Amino acid sequence: MRMIIAALALVSMTGLAHAGEACEAKAIDKNGKPLAGAAKSSFIKKCEKTSGASACALKAVDKNGKPLAGAAKTSSIKKCEKDAAAGAAPAASM
């Protein structure tokens, strides 16, 4: 049981590290120069927070394939995140 928990913790940390690397690569200002200092750390923090939600944001489209906006987009994202959390909960309890 301890090995399973340790493996799951390692996998989740690896996923966060990859998200951090991807966010760090995107930390560029509007002139194409890499961000530094507080601006860089703020950008990376925001990027890592939203990286999980971005999958649901990409799925927020109408039946014609156009991106949703406003309340419809918010509702779609909330439902997607709720469904993803409900799908992950039974797998975690095994």
N, C-alpha and C positions, 0 to 999 in steps of 0.2 A: 504494500500500500504506500509506503514511504517513497519507494522508487517511482511509482506512478505520479505522485504529487510532485516530486522533484523534476520529473521529466516534463510535466505540464508547465511548471514554473519556468523551466529552461526554454521551452518552446515559446511561451508568452513573452519572455524577455527578448528572445531572438527576434520576434515579430516587432517589438517596440524598437529594437536597435535598427532594423531595416527601415522602419517608418522614420526614425530620426535621421538616418543617412539620406533618405529620399528628400526629406524636408530641408536638410542642410544643403543639398545640391540645388534646391529651388530658392534658397535665400539670396536673391539677387535684386538690386535696386532697379529703378526704371531706366537707368543709364547703362545697365549691364554689368555693373561692378558688384562684387560680393559684399553682402552686408557684414557689419562688424559690431561688436559690443552689444549694447542693450537692444538695438534694433534687430540684430541677428537672433538673440535669445528670445525676444518677444515673437518674432516671426516663426521660429522653430516651435515654440510652445503652442502657438495658435494652430500651426500646421499639424502637429501631432494630435491635438485635440479634435480637429475636424477630419483627420484622415479616415477614421472609422465611419463617420457619417457620410463621407463622400460617396460610398457605394450606394447608399440609399438615395442620395441626391441625384445620382446618375440614372436611377430607375424611375425618378419622378417625371414621367412623360404621359401625355394623354394617349387616347386610342389611335391618333394619327401620327404619333411619334414626336410631337412638338413638346418642348419642355414646359412643365407646369409653372405657374407663378402664384404668388400671394398665398391665400389660405389653402388653396388646393395643394400647393407644393408642400406647405407645412404639414398638412394632414397626411399626405402620402408618405412623407419622410417619417413622421411619428409612427404610422402603421408599420412601415418597413422595419424600423428599429425594434418595435414591440414584437413583431413576428420573428425577427432574428434572435432576440433575447429569449423568446419562448422556445425556439428551435434549439438553442444552445443549452438551455437548462436541463432537459432530459439527458442529453449526452454527458453533461458534467456530473450527473448523479450516478452514473453507472460506474 
